[in-house]
Amino acid sequence: MDDFAGAKLLLFLGPQIVVLRRDETPDIPWPGRLDLPGGGREGRESAEACVLRETFEEIGLVLGVRDLVWQARFKRGVFFAAHLPEETKKKIVFGTEGQGWLLMTPAEYVQHPKSIPHFVDMVGRYLNQALG
């Protein structure tokens, strides 16, 4: 899986997922929307390395490849899922991009008008596969 532009993580802390509110800058994709941890690929890094680096940069959590329990493609992006204990939220240190972070249930994310549409699709896809 070498042809990808970036990676995102559906990060469960207990029953909720970590959601980031994007900056309102008009020159970025999806300004002000509800995002998932992750971002663009640097150099020739793998999708796993990309999502783990971006997660650390954005919310200060160190995850390992073993934490990634699911993977799927969407166009030029790679999506992952991980499940950590709810108390992990105490270790979050928000980075320098975006307006902040919050926890939501997957259902709240899917129904929220500020969610990024193709991320909503991936959340649904994971839930259908994980629970189905």
N, C-alpha and C positions, 0 to 999 in steps of 0.2 A: 504494500500500500504506500507507494512513493509519490503519487500524484495527488497532493492535497495542498490547500492554501492555509488551513488553520484547523483548530480543534476546540471543542467545547465539552464541558463536563456537567452532567446532571448529578449534582452532589447532594446526596441525602444526609442530613444530620438528624437521626431518628426518623420521624415521619414527614419531615419538611425538607424542602430543597433550598439551597443557597441561591439567591437572586441578587443581581447587581443592577443598580439604576444607572444607565448610561448618561454621559454628559449631554448637555443641550447644544453642543457645538454643531452647527449646520453642515460642516464639512466631513462628518463621520456618518457611517451607515447607522440607521435606526436611532437618531438622537432622542434622548429622554426616555427611551424604551426600557423594558425590563429584560435584562440579559442574563446569561449563564456564564460562570467562570470559563475562561479560555480566550484564545485569540489567535493571531497570525503566526505562521511558521517562521522560524529564523533559520536561515541557511538550509542545511540538509537534515535537520533534526527529524526524528520519527514523530508520528502522530502522538504516541505516548509521551515522549519527551516534551513535545510542544504543550500538551494539555497540563502536564505536571508543572512545567516551568511557569506557564501563565497563571495557574491556580495559586502557586506560591507568590508570584508578583502581585496578584490582585487581592488575595485575602490572607496571605501569610501562612497557609497550611502546607505542610510537607506530606505529600502522598507518594506512594510507590506504585510501580506497575502492578503489583499484586492486589492493590486496592481497586483497580479498574475491572469491573465485573461484566461489562457489556460494551459493545462497540458497533457502530453503524455508520454508513456513509450517507451524506446528503450533498449532491452536486460535488463541490470541491472541498467540503468540510467533513471532518470525522467527529462523531459524537461518542462520548463515553458516559458510563454511569459508575458511581461509587457510593457505598453506604458506610457511614461512620457513626459512632455513638452521638446522641444528642448533645452531650456535654462538650463535644468538640467546638461548639459555637463560642465557648469562652476563650478559645485559642485564636480566633479570627482577628487578624490585624489588617484593616483595610488599607489598600495601596493608594497610589496617586491618581488613578484613572477612575472616572465615574463620580456619582454624587453620593454613593453610599450602598449599603447592602441590607438585605432583610431575609427573613425566612418565610416561606409560604408552603402550603400543601401543594402537591402537583395539581390538584383540582382547581385551587385558587389561581395558579399560574395559567393553566389552560383557559380559564374563563376571563382573565384580566384583559381589559382593552388595550393596555400598554405592552402586553407580551409580544415578542417577535414571532410572527406567524409560523415560519418554518421550524422554530424552536418548539412551539406548541405541538406541531406535528411529531417531532422527535420525542417529546415527553410522552405523548399518547402512544407512540410506537413502542417505547420502552415498557410502559405500564402494561400494554396489551401482551407483550412477549413475556414479561416477568410474572405477570399475574394470570396470563391466559393458559 
